[in-house]
């Protein structure tokens, strides 16, 4: 199976000032890491999503220990 790891950082629209015609967005501090194999961190702190995604990717590249 080919693994395709993705990260999605959550954003939200900031409240607009009266008369403001432009929408502004800001990071929420949360994100998800997920893979085509079914791995999914769910919504967690952005740093945790990055760490868990890297750990998942590293585990795929690490050969199984020999007995």
C-alpha positions as CSV (number, residue, x, y, z in Angstrom):
1,X,0.0,0.0,0.0
2,X,1.3,3.5,-0.9
3,X,1.0,5.8,2.1
4,X,0.1,9.4,1.5
5,X,0.4,11.4,4.7
6,X,-1.4,14.8,4.8
7,X,-1.7,17.6,7.4
8,X,-4.6,19.9,7.6
9,X,-4.2,23.0,9.9
10,X,-7.5,24.4,11.2
11,X,-8.4,28.0,10.7
12,X,-11.4,30.2,11.6
13,X,-12.8,33.4,10.3
14,X,-12.1,36.3,12.6
15,X,-15.1,38.5,13.6
16,X,-15.4,41.4,11.1
17,X,-15.2,45.0,12.2
18,X,-18.4,47.0,11.3
19,X,-18.1,48.2,7.7
20,X,-15.2,45.9,6.9
21,X,-15.6,44.2,3.5
22,X,-12.7,41.8,3.9
23,X,-12.7,38.4,5.6
24,X,-9.8,37.6,7.8
25,X,-8.7,34.2,9.0
26,X,-6.5,33.0,11.9
27,X,-5.0,29.7,13.0
28,X,-6.9,27.9,15.7
29,X,-3.8,26.1,17.0
30,X,-5.2,22.7,16.1
31,X,-4.6,20.3,13.1
32,X,-5.0,16.7,11.9
33,X,-2.5,14.3,10.4
34,X,-4.0,11.5,8.4
35,X,-2.7,8.8,5.9
36,X,-4.3,6.9,3.1
37,X,-3.8,3.7,5.2
38,X,-6.4,4.9,7.7
39,X,-4.1,6.5,10.3
40,X,-5.8,9.7,11.7
41,X,-4.8,11.7,14.7
42,X,-8.1,13.5,14.9
43,X,-8.1,17.1,15.9
44,X,-5.1,17.7,18.2
45,X,-2.7,20.6,18.9
46,X,-0.8,21.5,15.8
47,X,2.6,20.4,17.3
48,X,1.1,17.1,18.3
49,X,-0.3,16.4,14.8
50,X,3.1,17.1,13.3
51,X,4.9,14.9,15.8
52,X,2.4,12.0,15.5
53,X,2.5,12.3,11.7
54,X,6.3,12.1,11.7
55,X,6.3,9.1,14.1
56,X,3.8,7.3,11.7
57,X,6.0,8.1,8.7
58,X,9.2,7.0,10.6
59,X,7.5,3.7,11.7
60,X,6.8,2.9,8.0
61,X,10.5,3.3,7.1
62,X,11.9,1.5,10.2
63,X,12.5,-2.2,9.5
64,X,11.0,-4.7,11.9
65,X,13.5,-6.0,14.5
66,X,15.1,-9.3,13.8
67,X,14.8,-12.1,16.3
